Amino acid sequence: MNHRTELHIDELVLHGFSPHQRYAIAQAIEVELTRLFTEKPIPVALQQGGKFPSVNAGCFNINKESKSEATGNKIAYAVYKSFGK
């Protein structure tokens, strides 16, 4: 059975990143979230639908030399996991 999932992120707050990385990180987040929601089960918190005024994906460490894609992937996974809490 196919499910349609629509996720809209109005504002993404990232502290400690260079402003020139924002678009590359955002693109990586979008690609990875699409992959996660396509390949993995829909988190229980989202199965009934609804709106979430905010999502706290927690804190994590990222190496300063990390590429934007790796950073975006890590953020996307943290967001995905936050719906399973």
The first five atom37 places (N, CA, C, CB, O) and aatype in JSON, in Angstrom:
{
  "aatype": [12, 2, 8, 1, 16, 6, 10, 8, 9, 3, 6, 10, 19, 10, 8, 7, 13, 15, 14, 8, 5, 1, 18, 0, 9, 0, 5, 0, 9, 6, 19, 6, 10, 16, 1, 10, 13, 16, 6, 11, 14, 9, 14, 19, 0, 10, 5, 5, 7, 7, 11, 13, 14, 15, 19, 2, 0, 7, 4, 13, 2, 9, 2, 11, 6, 15, 11, 15, 6, 0, 16, 7, 2, 11, 9, 0, 18, 0, 19, 18, 11, 15, 13, 7, 11],
  "atom_mask": [
    [1, 1, 1, 1, 1],
    [1, 1, 1, 1, 1],
    [1, 1, 1, 1, 1],
    [1, 1, 1, 1, 1],
    [1, 1, 1, 1, 1],
    [1, 1, 1, 1, 1],
    [1, 1, 1, 1, 1],
    [1, 1, 1, 1, 1],
    [1, 1, 1, 1, 1],
    [1, 1, 1, 1, 1],
    [1, 1, 1, 1, 1],
    [1, 1, 1, 1, 1],
    [1, 1, 1, 1, 1],
    [1, 1, 1, 1, 1],
    [1, 1, 1, 1, 1],
    [1, 1, 1, 0, 1],
    [1, 1, 1, 1, 1],
    [1, 1, 1, 1, 1],
    [1, 1, 1, 1, 1],
    [1, 1, 1, 1, 1],
    [1, 1, 1, 1, 1],
    [1, 1, 1, 1, 1],
    [1, 1, 1, 1, 1],
    [1, 1, 1, 1, 1],
    [1, 1, 1, 1, 1],
    [1, 1, 1, 1, 1],
    [1, 1, 1, 1, 1],
    [1, 1, 1, 1, 1],
    [1, 1, 1, 1, 1],
    [1, 1, 1, 1, 1],
    [1, 1, 1, 1, 1],
    [1, 1, 1, 1, 1],
    [1, 1, 1, 1, 1],
    [1, 1, 1, 1, 1],
    [1, 1, 1, 1, 1],
    [1, 1, 1, 1, 1],
    [1, 1, 1, 1, 1],
    [1, 1, 1, 1, 1],
    [1, 1, 1, 1, 1],
    [1, 1, 1, 1, 1],
    [1, 1, 1, 1, 1],
    [1, 1, 1, 1, 1],
    [1, 1, 1, 1, 1],
    [1, 1, 1, 1, 1],
    [1, 1, 1, 1, 1],
    [1, 1, 1, 1, 1],
    [1, 1, 1, 1, 1],
    [1, 1, 1, 1, 1],
    [1, 1, 1, 0, 1],
    [1, 1, 1, 0, 1],
    [1, 1, 1, 1, 1],
    [1, 1, 1, 1, 1],
    [1, 1, 1, 1, 1],
    [1, 1, 1, 1, 1],
    [1, 1, 1, 1, 1],
    [1, 1, 1, 1, 1],
    [1, 1, 1, 1, 1],
    [1, 1, 1, 0, 1],
    [1, 1, 1, 1, 1],
    [1, 1, 1, 1, 1],
    [1, 1, 1, 1, 1],
    [1, 1, 1, 1, 1],
    [1, 1, 1, 1, 1],
    [1, 1, 1, 1, 1],
    [1, 1, 1, 1, 1],
    [1, 1, 1, 1, 1],
    [1, 1, 1, 1, 1],
    [1, 1, 1, 1, 1],
    [1, 1, 1, 1, 1],
    [1, 1, 1, 1, 1],
    [1, 1, 1, 1, 1],
    [1, 1, 1, 0, 1],
    [1, 1, 1, 1, 1],
    [1, 1, 1, 1, 1],
    [1, 1, 1, 1, 1],
    [1, 1, 1, 1, 1],
    [1, 1, 1, 1, 1],
    [1, 1, 1, 1, 1],
    [1, 1, 1, 1, 1],
    [1, 1, 1, 1, 1],
    [1, 1, 1, 1, 1],
    [1, 1, 1, 1, 1],
    [1, 1, 1, 1, 1],
    [1, 1, 1, 0, 1],
    [1, 1, 1, 1, 1]
  ],
  "atom_positions": [
    [[0.85, -1.18, 0.0], [0.0, 0.0, 0.0], [0.9, 1.24, 0.0], [-0.97, 0.0, 1.23], [1.82, 1.34, 0.8]],
    [[0.62, 2.17, -0.89], [1.38, 3.41, -0.94], [0.74, 4.45, -0.04], [1.47, 3.93, -2.38], [-0.48, 4.59, 0.0]],
    [[1.57, 5.16, 0.66], [1.1, 6.25, 1.5], [1.71, 7.55, 0.99], [1.47, 6.01, 3.0], [2.87, 7.58, 0.58]],
    [[0.95, 8.57, 1.03], [1.46, 9.88, 0.66], [1.83, 10.6, 1.94], [0.41, 10.7, -0.17], [1.01, 10.76, 2.84]],
    [[3.05, 11.03, 2.0], [3.53, 11.79, 3.15], [4.02, 13.13, 2.65], [4.66, 11.03, 3.91], [4.85, 13.21, 1.75]],
    [[3.51, 14.17, 3.25], [3.94, 15.51, 2.88], [4.53, 16.16, 4.12], [2.76, 16.36, 2.31], [3.88, 16.26, 5.15]],
    [[5.76, 16.59, 4.0], [6.46, 17.22, 5.11], [6.88, 18.61, 4.68], [7.7, 16.37, 5.56], [7.58, 18.78, 3.68]],
    [[6.45, 19.6, 5.43], [6.8, 20.98, 5.12], [7.61, 21.53, 6.28], [5.53, 21.86, 4.87], [7.14, 21.56, 7.42]],
    [[8.82, 21.95, 6.0], [9.67, 22.56, 7.02], [9.68, 24.05, 6.74], [11.13, 21.96, 7.02], [10.28, 24.51, 5.77]],
    [[9.02, 24.8, 7.6], [8.91, 26.24, 7.42], [10.23, 26.93, 7.74], [7.79, 26.8, 8.29], [10.66, 27.84, 7.03]],
    [[10.86, 26.5, 8.81], [12.11, 27.12, 9.23], [13.01, 26.05, 9.82], [11.85, 28.26, 10.27], [12.59, 25.23, 10.64]],
    [[14.25, 26.07, 9.38], [15.26, 25.15, 9.89], [16.34, 25.98, 10.56], [15.85, 24.25, 8.75], [16.98, 26.8, 9.91]],
    [[16.53, 25.78, 11.84], [17.51, 26.56, 12.6], [18.74, 25.7, 12.83], [16.92, 27.07, 13.95], [18.67, 24.66, 13.49]],
    [[19.86, 26.14, 12.29], [21.13, 25.44, 12.46], [22.14, 26.42, 13.05], [21.65, 24.86, 11.11], [22.39, 27.48, 12.48]],
    [[22.69, 26.06, 14.18], [23.69, 26.92, 14.81], [25.08, 26.39, 14.5], [23.46, 26.99, 16.35], [25.3, 25.18, 14.48]],
    [[26.02, 27.3, 14.25], [27.41, 26.92, 14.08], [27.82, 26.56, 12.67], [0.0, 0.0, 0.0], [28.9, 26.01, 12.46]],
    [[26.98, 26.86, 11.69], [27.31, 26.56, 10.3], [27.52, 27.85, 9.53], [26.2, 25.7, 9.64], [26.9, 28.87, 9.82]],
    [[28.39, 27.78, 8.55], [28.63, 28.92, 7.69], [27.39, 29.19, 6.84], [29.88, 28.68, 6.79], [26.78, 28.25, 6.32]],
    [[27.01, 30.45, 6.68], [25.82, 30.77, 5.88], [25.9, 30.23, 4.44], [25.63, 32.27, 5.84], [24.87, 29.91, 3.85]],
    [[27.1, 30.14, 3.88], [27.2, 29.65, 2.5], [26.9, 28.16, 2.37], [28.6, 29.93, 1.95], [26.74, 27.66, 1.26]],
    [[26.82, 27.43, 3.49], [26.5, 26.0, 3.47], [24.99, 25.74, 3.49], [27.15, 25.31, 4.64], [24.57, 24.61, 3.24]],
    [[24.19, 26.75, 3.78], [22.78, 26.51, 4.09], [22.01, 25.82, 2.97], [22.12, 27.81, 4.39], [21.21, 24.92, 3.24]],
    [[22.24, 26.2, 1.72], [21.46, 25.6, 0.63], [21.89, 24.15, 0.38], [21.63, 26.43, -0.65], [21.05, 23.3, 0.1]],
    [[23.18, 23.89, 0.46], [23.66, 22.52, 0.26], [23.18, 21.61, 1.38], [25.21, 22.5, 0.17], [22.8, 20.46, 1.13]],
    [[23.2, 22.11, 2.61], [22.71, 21.31, 3.74], [21.21, 21.07, 3.59], [23.01, 22.02, 5.09], [20.74, 19.95, 3.78]],
    [[20.46, 22.11, 3.25], [19.0, 21.97, 3.08], [18.68, 20.96, 1.98], [18.36, 23.34, 2.75], [17.76, 20.15, 2.13]],
    [[19.41, 21.0, 0.88], [19.18, 20.05, -0.21], [19.46, 18.62, 0.25], [20.07, 20.39, -1.43], [18.7, 17.7, -0.07]],
    [[20.54, 18.43, 0.99], [20.89, 17.1, 1.49], [19.82, 16.59, 2.46], [22.26, 17.12, 2.19], [19.48, 15.41, 2.45]],
    [[19.3, 17.48, 3.29], [18.23, 17.1, 4.22], [17.0, 16.64, 3.44], [17.86, 18.29, 5.16], [16.41, 15.61, 3.76]],
    [[16.63, 17.39, 2.43], [15.45, 17.04, 1.62], [15.62, 15.67, 0.96], [15.2, 18.11, 0.55], [14.71, 14.84, 0.99]],
    [[16.77, 15.45, 0.36], [17.03, 14.17, -0.32], [16.99, 13.02, 0.67], [18.38, 14.21, -1.05], [16.38, 11.98, 0.4]],
    [[17.65, 13.19, 1.82], [17.71, 12.1, 2.79], [16.36, 11.84, 3.45], [18.75, 12.41, 3.87], [16.0, 10.69, 3.68]],
    [[15.6, 12.89, 3.76], [14.26, 12.68, 4.33], [13.36, 11.94, 3.33], [13.62, 14.03, 4.73], [12.58, 11.07, 3.71]],
    [[13.47, 12.3, 2.07], [12.7, 11.6, 1.04], [13.06, 10.12, 1.02], [12.94, 12.22, -0.36], [12.18, 9.26, 0.95]],
    [[14.35, 9.82, 1.09], [14.79, 8.43, 1.11], [14.27, 7.71, 2.35], [16.32, 8.35, 1.06], [13.75, 6.59, 2.25]],
    [[14.4, 8.34, 3.51], [13.97, 7.7, 4.75], [12.47, 7.41, 4.74], [14.32, 8.58, 5.95], [12.05, 6.32, 5.11]],
    [[11.67, 8.39, 4.33], [10.22, 8.19, 4.33], [9.76, 7.23, 3.23], [9.51, 9.53, 4.16], [8.66, 6.69, 3.3]],
    [[10.59, 7.02, 2.23], [10.27, 6.08, 1.16], [10.66, 4.65, 1.54], [10.96, 6.49, -0.13], [9.92, 3.71, 1.27]],
    [[11.82, 4.5, 2.15], [12.38, 3.17, 2.41], [12.07, 2.61, 3.79], [13.85, 3.2, 2.23], [12.1, 1.39, 3.99]],
    [[11.79, 3.46, 4.74], [11.56, 3.01, 6.12], [10.08, 3.17, 6.48], [12.46, 3.8, 7.11], [9.35, 3.88, 5.79]],
    [[9.66, 2.51, 7.54], [8.26, 2.66, 7.97], [7.96, 4.1, 8.39], [7.95, 1.7, 9.13], [8.82, 4.81, 8.9]],
    [[6.73, 4.51, 8.17], [6.3, 5.83, 8.63], [6.28, 5.8, 10.15], [4.88, 6.22, 8.04], [5.68, 4.9, 10.75]],
    [[6.94, 6.77, 10.8], [6.94, 6.78, 12.26], [5.51, 6.84, 12.81], [7.75, 7.97, 12.78], [4.62, 7.45, 12.22]],
    [[5.31, 6.2, 13.95], [3.98, 6.12, 14.58], [3.37, 7.51, 14.75], [4.08, 5.41, 15.94], [2.18, 7.69, 14.52]],
    [[4.17, 8.47, 15.16], [3.66, 9.82, 15.41], [3.05, 10.45, 14.16], [4.77, 10.71, 15.93], [2.23, 11.36, 14.26]],
    [[3.45, 9.98, 12.99], [2.94, 10.55, 11.74], [1.84, 9.73, 11.09], [4.07, 10.72, 10.77], [1.22, 10.18, 10.12]],
    [[1.59, 8.55, 11.58], [0.63, 7.67, 10.93], [-0.8, 8.2, 10.97], [0.66, 6.31, 11.58], [-1.6, 7.87, 10.1]],
    [[-1.12, 9.01, 11.94], [-2.45, 9.6, 12.02], [-2.51, 10.99, 11.4], [-2.89, 9.67, 13.47], [-3.56, 11.63, 11.39]],
    [[-1.38, 11.45, 10.87], [-1.34, 12.77, 10.27], [-1.27, 13.84, 11.34], [0.0, 0.0, 0.0], [-1.01, 13.55, 12.5]],
    [[-1.49, 15.06, 10.95], [-1.48, 16.16, 11.9], [-0.33, 17.12, 11.66], [0.0, 0.0, 0.0], [0.5, 16.93, 10.76]],
    [[-0.32, 18.14, 12.48], [0.7, 19.17, 12.37], [1.54, 19.17, 13.63], [0.06, 20.57, 12.13], [1.06, 18.89, 14.72]],
    [[2.8, 19.49, 13.45], [3.73, 19.61, 14.55], [4.3, 21.02, 14.5], [4.87, 18.52, 14.47], [5.05, 21.35, 13.58]],
    [[3.95, 21.86, 15.48], [4.43, 23.24, 15.43], [5.95, 23.33, 15.5], [3.82, 24.04, 16.56], [6.55, 24.28, 14.99]],
    [[6.57, 22.36, 16.14], [8.03, 22.32, 16.17], [8.48, 20.88, 16.42], [8.59, 23.27, 17.27], [7.76, 20.07, 16.99]],
    [[9.68, 20.62, 15.99], [10.29, 19.3, 16.19], [11.69, 19.55, 16.71], [10.3, 18.44, 14.87], [12.46, 20.29, 16.1]],
    [[12.02, 18.94, 17.83], [13.36, 19.05, 18.38], [14.11, 17.78, 18.02], [13.33, 19.29, 19.92], [13.84, 16.71, 18.57]],
    [[15.04, 17.91, 17.1], [15.82, 16.75, 16.66], [17.03, 16.51, 17.56], [16.28, 16.93, 15.22], [17.84, 15.63, 17.29]],
    [[17.15, 17.29, 18.61], [18.23, 17.08, 19.56], [19.54, 17.71, 19.14], [0.0, 0.0, 0.0], [19.6, 18.5, 18.19]],
    [[20.56, 17.35, 19.85], [21.91, 17.86, 19.59], [22.8, 16.71, 19.16], [22.5, 18.56, 20.85], [22.61, 15.56, 19.56]],
    [[23.76, 17.02, 18.34], [24.74, 16.02, 17.93], [25.99, 16.75, 17.47], [24.19, 15.1, 16.8], [25.96, 17.94, 17.15]],
    [[27.08, 16.03, 17.44], [28.36, 16.6, 17.03], [28.63, 16.28, 15.57], [29.5, 16.07, 17.91], [28.38, 15.17, 15.09]],
    [[29.15, 17.28, 14.88], [29.53, 17.11, 13.49], [30.93, 17.69, 13.34], [28.51, 17.8, 12.5], [31.2, 18.8, 13.81]],
    [[31.79, 16.96, 12.69], [33.15, 17.41, 12.44], [33.12, 18.67, 11.58], [33.97, 16.3, 11.77], [32.35, 18.74, 10.62]],
    [[33.95, 19.65, 11.91], [33.98, 20.9, 11.14], [34.29, 20.68, 9.66], [35.01, 21.85, 11.74], [33.85, 21.45, 8.81]],
    [[35.02, 19.64, 9.37], [35.41, 19.36, 7.99], [34.36, 18.52, 7.24], [36.73, 18.64, 7.96], [34.56, 18.2, 6.07]],
    [[33.27, 18.18, 7.89], [32.24, 17.37, 7.24], [31.66, 18.09, 6.04], [31.13, 17.01, 8.23], [31.47, 19.31, 6.05]],
    [[31.38, 17.34, 5.01], [30.75, 17.88, 3.82], [29.29, 18.21, 4.12], [30.85, 16.89, 2.62], [28.69, 17.62, 5.03]],
    [[28.73, 19.14, 3.37], [27.33, 19.54, 3.57], [26.39, 18.35, 3.42], [26.95, 20.63, 2.57], [25.39, 18.26, 4.14]],
    [[26.69, 17.44, 2.5], [25.82, 16.28, 2.29], [25.79, 15.39, 3.54], [26.3, 15.47, 1.08], [24.72, 14.95, 3.96]],
    [[26.95, 15.13, 4.12], [27.01, 14.3, 5.33], [26.29, 14.98, 6.49], [28.47, 13.99, 5.71], [25.61, 14.34, 7.28]],
    [[26.46, 16.29, 6.59], [25.79, 17.06, 7.63], [24.28, 16.99, 7.45], [26.26, 18.53, 7.62], [23.55, 16.72, 8.41]],
    [[23.81, 17.22, 6.23], [22.37, 17.15, 5.95], [21.79, 15.78, 6.22], [0.0, 0.0, 0.0], [20.68, 15.66, 6.73]],
    [[22.54, 14.74, 5.88], [22.07, 13.37, 6.13], [21.9, 13.12, 7.62], [23.04, 12.35, 5.53], [20.92, 12.51, 8.05]],
    [[22.86, 13.58, 8.41], [22.79, 13.38, 9.85], [21.61, 14.14, 10.45], [24.11, 13.83, 10.53], [20.9, 13.62, 11.32]],
    [[21.39, 15.36, 9.98], [20.26, 16.16, 10.47], [18.94, 15.48, 10.08], [20.32, 17.6, 9.89], [18.03, 15.38, 10.9]],
    [[18.84, 15.03, 8.83], [17.61, 14.37, 8.37], [17.3, 13.14, 9.21], [17.73, 13.97, 6.89], [16.15, 12.91, 9.57]],
    [[18.31, 12.35, 9.51], [18.08, 11.14, 10.31], [17.62, 11.52, 11.72], [19.36, 10.29, 10.38], [16.75, 10.86, 12.29]],
    [[18.2, 12.58, 12.27], [17.78, 13.03, 13.61], [16.33, 13.5, 13.59], [18.7, 14.16, 14.11], [15.58, 13.23, 14.53]],
    [[15.92, 14.19, 12.54], [14.54, 14.64, 12.41], [13.61, 13.43, 12.28], [14.37, 15.58, 11.18], [12.59, 13.35, 12.96]],
    [[13.97, 12.5, 11.43], [13.16, 11.28, 11.24], [13.0, 10.54, 12.56], [13.81, 10.35, 10.18], [11.89, 10.16, 12.93]],
    [[14.1, 10.35, 13.27], [14.05, 9.64, 14.56], [13.2, 10.38, 15.59], [15.46, 9.45, 15.11], [12.56, 9.75, 16.43]],
    [[13.19, 11.71, 15.52], [12.44, 12.49, 16.52], [10.94, 12.21, 16.45], [12.69, 13.98, 16.32], [10.24, 12.39, 17.45]],
    [[10.44, 11.78, 15.31], [9.02, 11.44, 15.18], [8.69, 10.1, 15.81], [8.61, 11.44, 13.72], [7.53, 9.78, 16.04]],
    [[9.71, 9.31, 16.09], [9.49, 8.01, 16.69], [9.53, 8.01, 18.2], [0.0, 0.0, 0.0], [9.35, 6.97, 18.83]],
    [[9.78, 9.17, 18.78], [9.89, 9.26, 20.25], [8.53, 9.28, 20.9], [10.66, 10.5, 20.65], [8.44, 9.35, 22.12]]
  ]
}
